């Protein structure tokens, strides 16, 4: 099969399209013919040598999510059959023509979505739901701040948070992305191109979803209301912190760390089952309130064929696209 490989650690030029052995499914696994796969910041970090794949997943083929059709099912598989459309998360190896997963990790692709849209869903929406609901415990009437709101993850979380009847604040260094995010339901957009966001938050928030890390830590603590929660999903701006921890004790704050890639199979299956029951229906149905909300939709900012993987990495590093970058075969 064809697959993306790292020839070494470095810039986009170290990526190449080559051949790899086609994986064989085990008794409870399915092999998926990948049609589309999202590109994520984790893929950038892995290329730079800073985020290796966890044990059990390909070390030399990146890719954390996929959408495609079942190509082969193991002898014990009962849920899927060849030709079924599925999508899901993996610890690595999705930037290839085929990927093998446990049958209970796969999600059905709604009929209303094409494969490019499906390829943009798993990492953003599963991570977003887990961060907002499972880890962050967001409820109606609360205020939530989302950093990097114009990213694939940010655009997914805006929509989920609005469905939960929260007030949504979001930061971006690009005013145009804030304008696009308002069309998805963003209530308050904060231009962080000047380096800060604390002064623009005029009322405390109950929850912050952070991907920035150390440089934003003190401001995150400052804007949280008493008994607020800070869910940390990454540290794109650095992992070191030099600040007073006093607000954590004084306001009884919770600092919650979360990562998808290293979770065990039972953890991943539990999240997939919850997501299928709670979120997938929202991708095919409008809300039933007085002013119905539109179905949840992935925002695809750019698509690239896998043959142009270096260009796709360059586009992500430029921060130009609004929403998700998706790779296609």
N, C-alpha and C positions, 0 to 999 in steps of 0.2 A: 504494500500500500504506500501511497505518498504521505509524507508527514513533514512538518516543520521541525528543524533541528537547530540547536545552537552549536556553531563550530568552535566557539570560545566565549569568554565573558567580554562584554563590551557594548557597542552601539548597535543600531539596527543592521549594520553591515555584517554582523556575525550570524545572522539568520539565513538559513537556506532551505529550499524545498528538496527533499531527498526521499529515498526509499527506506522502509522499515518492514519487519515481518508483520503480517496481518495477525492480530490477536485472536485466540480461540476462546469462546465462552465456556465457563464451567457449567456444572449441572443446573445451578440456580441463577445463571447469568444470561444476558442477552448481548449480542453484538449489534451495534448501531452503525448504519451507514450514515456518516455525518454529512449533512447538507449545508449547515451554517453553524458558526460558533462565535460567541462574543469574544472581544479582546478586553482584557482587564489590566489594571495597574499591577496586579500580581505578576502578570506576564512580563511587564517591563522590568520589575524588580528581579525576577528570575533570570532574565537575560543579562542583567548587571551583576549576577552572582550573589544577590542579597536575599533570595527567597527560594530555596531549593524545594523540590516536590517532597512530600512526606513519604515514608516507607510504604512500599506496595504500589506506588504509581510510577509511570515512566519518568526517569530522571532527565532524559534528553529531549522529550517532546512536551512543549508547554500546552496550555489550554485548560480552563477550569469549567467550561460549560459547552453544551452541544445541543443541536436539534437535528433530527434525522428520522430515518425509518429503520425498523427492526430488520436486520439482515439474516440473523440466525438466532435461535433460542435453544438454551440448554435443555437437557432431558427432563428436568424437574420444573421447568417454567410453566406456569399455568395461566398467567394473566395476559401475556402478550403472544402475538404470532407475527410471522414475517409480513412486512408491509405496514404494520402499525406505526403511526407517527408519534414520536416521543421526544422529550427534552429532559435535561437534568444537569446536575453538578457532578464534577469529578475532582480528584486531587491533582490531576495532570493528564496529559495525553489527548486532550480533545482537539488539538490542532493537527488532526490527521484524518484520513478518509474513513477510518473505523475506530470505534472505542468500545470497550467491554465494560458493562456495569451489572450490578446485582439487579434482578428484576424489580425489587421493591424500591429502588432508588429512582426509577424512571417515572416521569410524569407524562400524561397524555397531552398532546398539542391540541388546543381547542380548534374546532373546524373553522372558526372565524379568523384564524391567524395563519399567515404564510410562514414558511420556514425561516426567512430572515427575521421576522418579528419574534418567532419562537426562539431563535438563537440569541436574542437580546434579553430574554426573560430570566433564566434561572439564577444567575449570580446576583443581579440587581434586585429582583423581587423577592427571592428567598432570603437574601441577606437583609433587605429592607424590612420585610415582615418580622423576621427574627429580632432585629435590632429595635424596632418600634414597639412590637407587641410582646414577644416572649421575654426579651431582656429588658426593654425599656418600660413596659407596662403602661403604655400611653392609653389614655381614656378620653372620652368626649369632654370637651370644655378645657382641656389642658393646652398649654403653649409649648411648641417644640421648635428647636432651632436645628436646621440641617446645614452642615457645611458642604461646600462644593455642590450646590443645588443643581447646577447645570450638567452634572455627570450622569451616566446611566443609572447609577445607584440613587443619586439625588432626585432625578425625575421620577423614579419609581416610588420613592418615599413620599414625595409631595402628594402623589395621588392616593397612596395608602392612608396617609395621615388625614387627608381631607375626608376620606370615607369614614374615618373614625371620629369625625366632627371635632378635630383639633384646629387650633390657630397655628398656622405654619409660617415660620420665619426661615429665610435661607440666605446664605452668603455666596458670593461669586466675585471673582476679580474682573468679570466681563459684564458690563451693563446690559448688553444685548441678551445674554443668557438669563438674566433676571427677568427681562421682559417676556421671554419665551416661557419661563417658569410660572409667571403670573397666569398665563393662559391655562396652565395645568391645575391652578388652585392656590399658588403661593400667595399668602396674604401680605407679607412684608418682605421686600427684597433689600438686602444689605450689600452695597458695593464695598468689597474688602480690598480693592486694588491699592488703597493707601496703606495697607498692612494691618489694620485693626477693625474690630467690629463691636467692641464693648459699648462705645458711646452711642451706637445706633440702636441698642436694645433698651427701650425706655421702660419696659415692665419686665420683671423676672420671668424666666421660662421654667417649665417643670422638667423638661428633658432636652438634652443636647446629644445629637448624634455626630461624632467627631471622626474625621479621617485625617486631620492635619497633624495632631500630635503635640510635641513639646511647646512650640512657640504659642499655641493657642490655649494651653492648659490653664494658665492663670485667668485669662478672660472668660473661659468656659465656667470656671468656678465662680467668678464674680457675678455672672448673669443668672446663675441658677437660683431659684427660689428655695426657701427652706424645705428640706427633704426631697430636693431635686435629684435627678439621675443623669449621669454622664456615661454614655455608652461609647467606648472607644473601639473603632474598627480598623484604625491604621494610624500611621504617623508619617504622612507624605512630606511634612516639613521638618522632620527630625524627631528623635525619640528621647532627647535629653530635656530635663525639666529643672529649673532653678527658681522656685517660688515658694511662698508661704503655704503651708498646708492647713492653716488656721480655718479657712472657710469650710473645709470638709467636716471638721468637728463642730464648729459653731452652728452651721446650718444643717448638720446631720445629713450630709450628702452621700450618695452612693456612686462609686466609681466602678464601672462594669466593663470588663474586657471581653471581646468576642472575636472569634475567627472561624471561618467555615472550613478551611482546607484541611485542618488536622483532626476534624471530628471523626469519631468512630462510626462504623457502619450502623449500629443501632440508633445513634444520635441523628445521623443523616436520614434514616428511614422515618423516624418519628417526625422530623421537620417536614419531610416530603408529604407524609400523610396529612398532617395538619394543613399544609399549604393547599393540597388538593381539595380539602373540604372547605376551607375558609376563603381562599383567594382566587382559585381558578374560576369559581362561579362569577366573581366580580369582573372577569375578563370577557364574559359573554352576556352579562346582564347589566342594565342600567339600574341605578339606585331607585328606590320606590318612594322617596320622599316627595314633598310638595313640589320641589324643583329637582327632578331626577338628575343624578350625576351620570355622566357617560361611563361606559365600561372602562376598566383599567386597561391601559395600552402601553407597551414598551415604546420608547422614543428612540428611533434609529437615526443617528446623526450622520453616519457615513457607512458605506459598504466597500469592501475591497476583496478581490479574488485572492485566494491564498498565495498565488504566484507573486502578489505584490505585498507580501507580509512586511517587508522593511518600510514601505510607504505607510502602511497602517500603523506601525509602531511610531513612526515619525509624526503622524497626525495626532496620535494620543499624547505624545510628549509636547506637542505644540499647544495643547488644550483648546484647539479650535472648534471641534464638533460639539454641538449641543446634544446630549444624549449619548447613546451607545454606538460604538464602532463594531460592526459585524463582518466577519470573514466568511467567504462562500467558496464552495467547490463548483 
